[in-house]
Amino acid sequence: MPLILLSGYPSSGKTHRARQLVDFLNSKISTSSDPRISSLSVSHIDDESLGLSRDVYREAWTEKDARATAYSAIKRVLGRDSIVVADGLNYIKGFRYQLYCEAKAMQTPNCVVHVGTPIETCRDINKKLLADAASGGGYADAIFENLVYRYEEPNGMTRWDSPLFTVPWEDDTPPFAAIWEAMIGSDGKGKVVKPNQATLLKPATETDYLYELDKTTQEILNKILDWQKDHPGEGGGEIDLDNAGSLALPAVPLTLPQLQRIRRQFISLNRQHNLAKPRIRTSFIEYLNGDLR
């Protein structure tokens, strides 16, 4: 059943919102006379339940291991009879995309709940948490500022961040009714998502597929770099990429390391999905547009 992914700045109140959601979902399930709904369970996954301290965000390698732990825990409980509330920073677009693919492969809907607490408010809350040892503590100042700087805000225009529900700091509760309708529905029928070629896993991955994945993505990078070489100093605009789609360029010219980083992320996420060859090109262009937006 559905994956509800929370995202927000550190010390923004994500766990508070997650607990509100869990209480609401459990209440709806326990009072429902619909067998489809009454058989559901709710799983709340956060850093605390996984034994992860806030210090894991101090180093890149420990943070990477922490994300892998969270990913495995979410994947393990994601199924037909469980609503998963994934409570964490979830600040990297690529990680949210990866979870979106898992949910779609399971033919279950997903949404993102963005806890929209202003940075200054988060900073004040974090300082109070650091000063209060009984609260469990906040993030060290350097870690807090680094996470805020690297935060990639959800964008409801992208597939993996939609539907997107933003919860302002001033609101008493998340939009419970809208989330329930989007994820569970009130028509007595379960929400089923049809998997597509981008998320449907195959038993094996052929060597020529990995070759095509590498070759096609590199060809697109070369076209972008060639265009920038022919248009020095020009930012913005669109590039038509062989009728497979167009790429909206940012105002600042793209660098080779920046493009290679995005390409490596895409290959890592899709090396096991065995996309149809024509789909590799369009999927990579969609991914580029989402990352550069």
Stockholm file with secondary structure:
# STOCKHOLM 1.0

chainA/1-293         MPLILLSGYPSSGKTHRARQLVDFLNSKISTSSDPRISSLSVSHIDDESLGLSRDVYREAWTEKDARATAYSAIKRVLGRDSIVVADGLNYIKGFRYQLYCEAKAMQTPNCVVHVGTPIETCRDINKKLLADAASGGGYADAIFENLVYRYEEPNGMTRWDSPLFTVPWEDDTPPFAAIWEAMIGSDGKGKVVKPNQATLLKPATETDYLYELDKTTQEILNKILDWQKDHPGEGGGEIDLDNAGSLALPAVPLTLPQLQRIRRQFISLNRQHNLAKPRIRTSFIEYLNGDLR
#=GR chainA/1-293 SS CCEEEEEESTTSSHHHHHHHHHHHHHHHHHTCCCHHHHTCEEEEECTTTTTCCGGGGGSHHHHHHHHHHHHHHHHHHCBTTEEEEECSCCCCHHHHHHHHHHHHHTTCCEEEEEEECCHHHHHHHHHHHHHCGGGTCCCCHHHHHHHHHHCCCCCTTSGGGCSEEEEETTCSSCCHHHHHHHHTCSSSSCCCCCCCTTTCCCSCCCHHHHHHHHHHHHHHHHHHHHHHHHSTTCCSCEEECTTSCEEECCSSCCCHHHHHHHHHHHHHHHTTTCCCHHHHHHHHHHHHHHHHC
#=GC SS_cons         CCEEEEEESTTSSHHHHHHHHHHHHHHHHHTCCCHHHHTCEEEEECTTTTTCCGGGGGSHHHHHHHHHHHHHHHHHHCBTTEEEEECSCCCCHHHHHHHHHHHHHTTCCEEEEEEECCHHHHHHHHHHHHHCGGGTCCCCHHHHHHHHHHCCCCCTTSGGGCSEEEEETTCSSCCHHHHHHHHTCSSSSCCCCCCCTTTCCCSCCCHHHHHHHHHHHHHHHHHHHHHHHHSTTCCSCEEECTTSCEEECCSSCCCHHHHHHHHHHHHHHHTTTCCCHHHHHHHHHHHHHHHHC
//
